[in-house]
Structure formats: structure tokens, C-alpha cells
């Protein structure tokens, strides 16, 4: 399957995965988004299989900036849908691997503070897991 993924396919997967972590950081109003980003990125770098190989490539081609959380979400949520569709067509097991990898990364990014996540972070987690089909 590695040979069947185009550069655009890989970009979609990286945009979706790193974008999900970026959305958690953007929704986090505590002023410590770097800690969330670090934890989420570590989780993504721990992925295995095809997903792990794609995510291990430096994400220099991923553009996740935006003037608002909504602007970032407009790019990331469709990329999550596209990534699941793409992987599901090629290898359903890798689609499941991607779902679990992103879910773990989002949970790791959100868990950097004591107690429950803020309402904004909890809602962003809900939106991401709904798109992944894990809600």
C-alpha cells in the first residue's frame, strides 16, 4: 500500500493528524498550547504501520495556520474525512490504525492539564472523534 499513496495522499494524512492536535491546541485557552502540541506530536510519532511511516516524515508541507479556530477547522475536519475515506478504500485496518492514532494524540494533547478538559477542548474532541467515526 505504501507505493499506492501519492504525495498528496500523504499530505492529507499528515494535515489531518497534525491538524487534529493543532485544533486541540487552538481550543485550549490556558496559555500552554506548546505542552499540548508536544504531547500530541509524541503520540503521533509513536504510530505504527503505514500510518506511522507517513506521520514519521517531517510535516514541513503541512499548512495549519489560520486566523481563527474556525479557519483551522475548515481545513482539518475535511482532511480527517478524506484520510479515513482514502485509507478505508486501500486498507480498512490502516483506517482503523489512523483513527486510533489520532484519537490517542488528541487525548494526549487534551490531557496536559489537571482535571477535565475545558468545555471548548471537550467540544473540539467531540467534533474530531465524530468525524473519525469513533464517537
N, C-alpha and C positions, 0 to 999 in steps of 0.2 A: 504494500500500500504506500510506502514511503515514496516510491517513484511516481505514483499517481497524483500526489499533491503538488500543485503548481506553487509558484512563489506567491501568487495571490491567495491561494488556499491557506498557505502557512501564515500569511499576513492576517487573514481573517481570524484564524485560531488565536494568534498572539494578541490581536486587538481585543478579541472577546475576553480572553483570560486576564490579561493585564488591565483591561478596561474595567472588568468587574471589581478588581481590587481598587482601582482608581475611583470608582463610584463610591465605594465604602469610605475611602479617604476624604472625598469631596463632601460626603454627607456628615462627616464627623466634625462637629463644631467645637471639640475640646481643645483644639490648638496643637494636637500631637499627631497629625496625619503621617508624619515620617515614620513613626513607630508602627502604625497600621500598614503602611506601604512595605516596610521591611518584613513584617510577619507574613503578609500576603505573598510577597515575592519569594520568600523562603519556601512557602508551601508550594508555589508553582514550580520552583526549581527542583522540588522533590518528586515531581511526576515521573511516571514510568511509561513504557510502551511508546507508541508513535507520538502520542501527545507529549510525553516527556522529551522526546527528541526535538520536536518542533519548538516547545517552550524553552528548551535549553539554548537555542540560538538567541544571540543578543537581540533584544527587541528594538533596535535602532530605527526600524522602519515604521514603528507604531506611533501614530499621532493621536494623543489623548488629551490635548489641551482644549480648553473651552472657557467661555466667559461665565458659564453657569453650570450647575449640576445637570440641568435640563439639556444643555448643549452636548455635554459628555454622554449623557444617557441616549441622546438621539443617535449617536454613533455606536455606542457599546451594545445596547439591547438588541438592535438588529444584527450586529455581528455575532452575538450569542446564539440567536436563532439560526443564522446562516451556518455557524460552526456545527451545531447539532445536526442540522439537515445534511451538511456535507459529510460529516463523519458517519451519520446513520446510513447513508447510501453506500459508503465504502466498506465500513466495518462497524456493525452495531456495538460490538464490545468496546471499540475505541470511543464511540459516542458516550457510552456509559462511563468510561475512564475519564473523558473530558468533563462530564457532569460532576463526577465525584471530586475530581481535581479542583475545579472551580469552586465547588461548594466548600471544600476544606479551606481553600485560600481565602474565601470571603469570610468564613467563620474565624479563621486565624486573624485576619485583619480587624474584624469587629471585636475580638476578644482581648484586645490590648489594654482595655480599661477594666478596673474592678467593677463588679456588678453587671447588670444587664446593659445591653447597648441602648443608646439614646433612642427615642422614638423615630427620629429621622434615619438613623442607621438601621434600625429594625425594619422599617418600611422599605429601605433600599435592598436589604437582604431578601425580603419577601418578593420584591419585583424581580430580582435576579433569579431566585430559585423558581419563580413562576415561569419565567422564560426558559429556564433549563428543563422544566418539567419535573422538578424534584420537590415541588411544594405540595 
